């Protein structure tokens, strides 16, 4: 997935009117919407970090910090991310987000007292699947996996793995139930079933 296509898909998921992306609309949306600007800065920061331009990556990080958001440029964020209200969002340097995740305000994804995965010492922060919903104020901490289509309730504290289609809530969080695909899509009206099918085919 090249930079342009990733950026266009981000626009498509954040745009209220779901208009077809072009550079004119991308630029207008960048000017108009803080949430999109922050994501663009992260995309550039991640690009610069991969190329070894650490100073430029750090500069992009600082632009994001000015708005009360902390998304490290080394975090891996899949295409189609949706952040309606980015204020207070913290995403640590080793976090890996899948495609078409929805992150609401005040969410923290980060480490848990230096814990690492037993089978992979480099796995120290959350890794999410695709189409994950994380409610406002949730804290997702440590070397855990959040399954595809999982939903995390507001202010939940998550320190253990969540299965695919798992609905969790509470502090500490508890598994409420395993949802169906239809139930999951009811709270994600911006997701077309065709997108899900295309990802399933790739896998």
N, C-alpha and C positions, 0 to 999 in steps of 0.2 A: 504494500500500500504506500504509494508515494505521497509526498507532503501535500500536494495540491488536492488529491482525492480525499485525503484524510480531513483537510480543512473544509472542503465542500460538504462532506458528510456531517461534520460538526455543525456547520451552519444549518443543514437540513434538519437536524434533530432539535436545534435550539430555536429555529424560526417558528413563530406562532402560526404563520400562514402557510408553511410548508411549500413555499414557492421554489421552483427549480433554481439551483445555485448558478450564479455567474459572477464575474469579478466585480461588476458594479454593485450587486446586492451584497457581496461579501464586504466590500469597503464601507457601504452604508451601514451594514449591521455592526461592523467593527466600531464605527463612530458612535452608533446609537446605544449599544448594549455592553455594559461593563462585563457581564458574565462571558460574553464572547471574546472581548479583548483579553481578559485574563487567560482564557484557554489558548488564544493565539500566541500570547507571550510565552506560555509554557511550551507550546509546540516549537517555537523558535529556540527557547532555552535548551530543550531536549536535543534539538538538531545540533546546536552549537557544542553541547557537551559531548555528543557522539563524535564530532569532528575534532575534538580536542581544544576548542576555543573556550576554556574555562572562564576567562574573564567576561566574555559576552554572555555565557550561560548565567553567571552570577549577577550580571546586570539585569537580565530578564527576571531572575528571582526577586531582585530588589524592587522592580517595577510592580510585581504582584504584591509584595509585602506592604506597599503603601496603602493598599485598600483593605487591610485586615485579613488577608488571605495568605496561606503559606503552602504553596505547592512546589516541591523541590523539582528542579529541572531534570534530575536523574530518575524520577518516578516514571514508570512506563504506563501510559494511558492509551487505551485502545480508541478506535474511531467512534464517532457518534456519541460522545459523552454529552450529558445534559446536566447543566447546573443552573437552575432557575434563579437561585439566590446564593451567590458564592461566599457571602460574608461569613467569616469564622471558620471556613473550611481549612483543614490541615491534612496534607497528604505527604507522608514521609518519603525519604530518598529511595527506599527499597520496595515501595508499594508497586504492585502490578495490577492494573485494572483491565478487565476484558472490554469487549465492544458493547456499545449502547447501554452503558450504566447511567443511572440517574442518581446524582449526589445532591442532597438538599443542604440547607444552611446549617452551619455549626457542626458539621460532621468532622470527626478525626479518624484518620487511618494511619497507624504508626506502630512503633515497637511496644514491647511489654517487658520492661526490665531486662533487656538484653537476651531474652529467650530466642532460641533458634530451633528449626525443625530437626528432629533426630536424624532423618535420612538426608538432610541437605543443610549444612551449616551456613550457607549463604541466604537461606530463606528465613528472614527475621521479621518481616512485616506482611500484612495481609495480601493475598492474591485472590482476585475475584474472577468469576466466570463472566459470561455474557448476559445482558438484560437484567442486571442486578439493581434493585431499588434500595437506597439507604436513606432512611427518614431523618428529619431534622434532629440535631443534637446527638445522634448516635456515635458511639465510640467503638471502633473496630480495631482490636489491638493484638499484636503478636504474630507469630508465624502460622497463620491459619488460612484455610481455603474457604471461600464463599462460593457456593455452587451456582450454576446457571439458573437464572430466573428467581433467585432467592430474594426475599423481602425482609428488610430489617426495620422494625418499628421505631418511632421517635424515642430518643433518649435511651435506647437500648445500649447495654455494654456487652460486647461480643468478644470472647477470648477463646472460643472453640470453633471447630469447623461447622459449617452449615451445609446440609445436603442440597442437591438440585431441587428447586421449587419449594425450598423450606421457608416457612413464615415464622419469624422469631420476634420476641418482644421481651422487655423487662430488664432489670438489673439485679443479679446477673440474668442474661437473656435465657429464655426457654423456648424450645421448639413448640409452636402452637399446633401446626399441622403441615402436611405436605399438600401443596396446591396443585390443581390441574393447570394446564397451559391456558385454558379459557379464563380461569379465575385470575391468573397472573396478568393476563392482558387487559383485564378490566381497569386496572390502575395505571396502565401504560398505553393510553390511546394513541400516542405518537409512534408506536411501533407497528409496522405492517407485518402481517404474517409472512409475506414474501421475503422480508429481510431475514426472519428466523430460518425459513427453508433454505435460503442461499448459504447461510453459515453452516447449517447442518450438513449440506452437501459437501462443503469444503472439508469438514471434519471427517 
